[in-house]
């Protein structure tokens, strides 16, 4: 009976539901953009852009800062960038409302002389859509300067520094590393750019940089047998067949890529990896000798890494200075020395419980007689585990 009654009046119930839905307002979301008088957009030379002409403001929904090729004119449905519309560069108030995408990030992209390839543009920060009436949708737009140019990037120029030596336990050797850094790149509003070497107000946006390094004997690279990197942090990884050797000369160059293509190489940078020097540190953990022997390690050993090696700010010139700095870390040395390749023996001393030294060679009267330099292999036994840091400054 109930089913029959419901079926009889079903059309009326549906009609009432539809009528109620039509009476309920649907709140669209959007933004009011307040553009500052007289105009809010400036060209690359900071001149105010006059209204009219080819200048346009592109309203974008998405996460990509750099335009697609062609200025994204035909990219209306891509997930990471959707062009919502265009309006004139003018002062006053502009309202854009649509759909129900609340809390959506919206960007303004300004094109002073038309939209498309090889055109300049400026990019705003993110604005957030909201429901009308909640007081959060009014956005003040003060100024957008259009220094970016949607063209193939200019060449990337480089500097080099941060030389370091890192000890490779497997190779039992110190391997060099360094950093090549762009000198004409920057970031503005979340956009990475290459600055035009001949025009500081022209910035080419880029997505990635490629670094290439070649050996350069006589300061003349041939760019045949090279190594390429996506980062400027360079380190030798093959101790058996090293490409980077301390004291050798190299050339580096870089180029950037964006939606328009890959730019030309920047200026060649010629540099020499310092021999036995560099900016770096080497941690040295000294274990108890009995512990190390029980685990098959033997005594503590380290290779002096730098021409000028310091511990706690003290220049390590001989075994006595090194002994003093190690013991200052909270341990007592029971033996210390360096391996002498000529005599095939250890030059140094062992110590009795009261600290009396027993020198291992007749030519040694004090630990100060054993000078230290880069490449010397030092062996040390301690009675307490400690750690020290060797550095070159």
CORZI-V831992 format. One record per residue. RES is the residue in one letter. SS is DSSP state (alpha for helix, beta for strand, coil for the rest). Layout:
res->RES ss->SS
res->RES ss->SS
//
This chain:
res->X ss->coil
res->X ss->alpha
res->X ss->alpha
res->X ss->alpha
res->X ss->alpha
res->X ss->alpha
res->X ss->alpha
res->X ss->alpha
res->X ss->alpha
res->X ss->alpha
res->X ss->alpha
res->X ss->alpha
res->X ss->alpha
res->X ss->alpha
res->X ss->alpha
res->X ss->alpha
res->X ss->alpha
res->X ss->alpha
res->X ss->alpha
res->X ss->alpha
res->X ss->alpha
res->X ss->alpha
res->X ss->alpha
res->X ss->coil
res->X ss->coil
res->X ss->coil
res->X ss->coil
res->X ss->coil
res->X ss->beta
res->X ss->beta
res->X ss->beta
res->X ss->beta
res->X ss->beta
res->X ss->beta
res->X ss->beta
res->X ss->coil
res->X ss->coil
res->X ss->coil
res->X ss->coil
res->X ss->coil
res->X ss->beta
res->X ss->beta
res->X ss->coil
res->X ss->coil
res->X ss->coil
res->X ss->coil
res->X ss->coil
res->X ss->beta
res->X ss->coil
res->X ss->coil
res->X ss->coil
res->X ss->coil
res->X ss->coil
res->X ss->coil
res->X ss->coil
res->X ss->beta
res->X ss->beta
res->X ss->beta
res->X ss->beta
res->X ss->beta
res->X ss->beta
res->X ss->beta
res->X ss->coil
res->X ss->coil
res->X ss->coil
res->X ss->coil
res->X ss->coil
res->X ss->coil
res->X ss->alpha
res->X ss->alpha
res->X ss->alpha
res->X ss->alpha
res->X ss->coil
res->X ss->coil
res->X ss->coil
res->X ss->coil
res->X ss->coil
res->X ss->beta
res->X ss->coil
res->X ss->coil
res->X ss->beta
res->X ss->beta
res->X ss->beta
res->X ss->beta
res->X ss->beta
res->X ss->beta
res->X ss->beta
res->X ss->beta
res->X ss->coil
res->X ss->coil
res->X ss->coil
res->X ss->beta
res->X ss->beta
res->X ss->beta
res->X ss->beta
res->X ss->beta
res->X ss->beta
res->X ss->beta
res->X ss->coil
res->X ss->coil
res->X ss->coil
res->X ss->coil
res->X ss->coil
res->X ss->coil
res->X ss->beta
res->X ss->beta
res->X ss->beta
res->X ss->beta
res->X ss->beta
res->X ss->beta
res->X ss->beta
res->X ss->coil
res->X ss->coil
res->X ss->coil
res->X ss->coil
res->X ss->coil
res->X ss->coil
res->X ss->coil
res->X ss->coil
res->X ss->beta
res->X ss->beta
res->X ss->beta
res->X ss->beta
res->X ss->coil
res->X ss->coil
res->X ss->coil
res->X ss->beta
res->X ss->beta
res->X ss->coil
res->X ss->beta
res->X ss->beta
res->X ss->coil
res->X ss->coil
res->X ss->coil
res->X ss->coil
res->X ss->coil
res->X ss->coil
res->X ss->beta
res->X ss->beta
res->X ss->beta
res->X ss->beta
res->X ss->coil
res->X ss->coil
res->X ss->beta
res->X ss->beta
res->X ss->coil
res->X ss->coil
res->X ss->beta
res->X ss->beta
res->X ss->coil
res->X ss->coil
res->X ss->coil
res->X ss->coil
res->X ss->coil
res->X ss->coil
res->X ss->beta
res->X ss->coil
res->X ss->beta
res->X ss->beta
res->X ss->beta
res->X ss->beta
res->X ss->beta
res->X ss->beta
res->X ss->beta
res->X ss->beta
res->X ss->beta
res->X ss->beta
res->X ss->beta
res->X ss->coil
res->X ss->coil
res->X ss->coil
res->X ss->coil
res->X ss->beta
res->X ss->beta
res->X ss->beta
res->X ss->beta
res->X ss->beta
res->X ss->beta
res->X ss->beta
res->X ss->beta
res->X ss->beta
res->X ss->beta
res->X ss->coil
res->X ss->coil
res->X ss->beta
res->X ss->beta
res->X ss->beta
res->X ss->beta
res->X ss->coil
res->X ss->coil
res->X ss->beta
res->X ss->beta
res->X ss->beta
res->X ss->beta
res->X ss->beta
res->X ss->beta
res->X ss->coil
res->X ss->coil
res->X ss->beta
res->X ss->beta
res->X ss->beta
res->X ss->beta
res->X ss->beta
res->X ss->beta
res->X ss->beta
res->X ss->coil
res->X ss->coil
res->X ss->beta
res->X ss->beta
res->X ss->beta
res->X ss->beta
res->X ss->beta
res->X ss->beta
res->X ss->beta
res->X ss->beta
res->X ss->coil
res->X ss->alpha
res->X ss->alpha
res->X ss->alpha
res->X ss->coil
res->X ss->coil
res->X ss->coil
res->X ss->coil
res->X ss->coil
res->X ss->coil
res->X ss->beta
res->X ss->beta
res->X ss->beta
res->X ss->beta
res->X ss->coil
res->X ss->coil
res->X ss->coil
res->X ss->beta
res->X ss->beta
res->X ss->beta
res->X ss->coil
res->X ss->coil
res->X ss->coil
res->X ss->coil
res->X ss->coil
res->X ss->coil
res->X ss->coil
res->X ss->coil
res->X ss->coil
res->X ss->coil
res->X ss->coil
res->X ss->coil
res->X ss->coil
res->X ss->beta
res->X ss->beta
res->X ss->beta
res->X ss->beta
res->X ss->beta
res->X ss->beta
res->X ss->beta
res->X ss->beta
res->X ss->beta
res->X ss->beta
res->X ss->coil
res->X ss->coil
res->X ss->beta
res->X ss->beta
res->X ss->coil
res->X ss->coil
res->X ss->coil
res->X ss->coil
res->X ss->coil
res->X ss->coil
res->X ss->beta
res->X ss->beta
res->X ss->beta
res->X ss->beta
res->X ss->coil
res->X ss->coil
res->X ss->coil
res->X ss->coil
res->X ss->coil
res->X ss->coil
res->X ss->coil
res->X ss->coil
res->X ss->beta
res->X ss->beta
res->X ss->beta
res->X ss->beta
res->X ss->beta
res->X ss->beta
res->X ss->coil
res->X ss->beta
res->X ss->alpha
res->X ss->alpha
res->X ss->alpha
res->X ss->alpha
res->X ss->alpha
res->X ss->alpha
res->X ss->coil
res->X ss->coil
res->X ss->coil
res->X ss->coil
res->X ss->coil
res->X ss->beta
res->X ss->beta
res->X ss->beta
res->X ss->beta
res->X ss->coil
res->X ss->coil
res->X ss->coil
res->X ss->coil
res->X ss->coil
res->X ss->coil
res->X ss->beta
res->X ss->beta
res->X ss->coil
res->X ss->coil
res->X ss->beta
res->X ss->beta
res->X ss->coil
res->X ss->coil
res->X ss->beta
res->X ss->alpha
res->X ss->alpha
res->X ss->alpha
res->X ss->alpha
res->X ss->alpha
res->X ss->alpha
res->X ss->alpha
res->X ss->alpha
res->X ss->alpha
res->X ss->coil
res->X ss->coil
res->X ss->coil
res->X ss->coil
res->X ss->coil
res->X ss->beta
res->X ss->beta
res->X ss->beta
res->X ss->beta
res->X ss->beta
res->X ss->beta
res->X ss->beta
res->X ss->beta
res->X ss->coil
res->X ss->coil
res->X ss->coil
res->X ss->coil
res->X ss->beta
res->X ss->beta
res->X ss->beta
res->X ss->beta
res->X ss->beta
res->X ss->beta
res->X ss->beta
res->X ss->coil
res->X ss->coil
res->X ss->coil
res->X ss->coil
res->X ss->coil
res->X ss->beta
res->X ss->beta
res->X ss->beta
res->X ss->coil
res->X ss->coil
res->X ss->coil
res->X ss->coil
res->X ss->coil
res->X ss->coil
res->X ss->coil
res->X ss->alpha
res->X ss->alpha
res->X ss->alpha
res->X ss->coil
res->X ss->beta
res->X ss->coil
res->X ss->coil
res->X ss->coil
res->X ss->coil
res->X ss->coil
res->X ss->beta
res->X ss->beta
res->X ss->beta
res->X ss->beta
res->X ss->beta
res->X ss->beta
res->X ss->coil
res->X ss->coil
res->X ss->coil
res->X ss->beta
res->X ss->beta
res->X ss->beta
res->X ss->beta
res->X ss->beta
res->X ss->beta
res->X ss->coil
res->X ss->coil
//
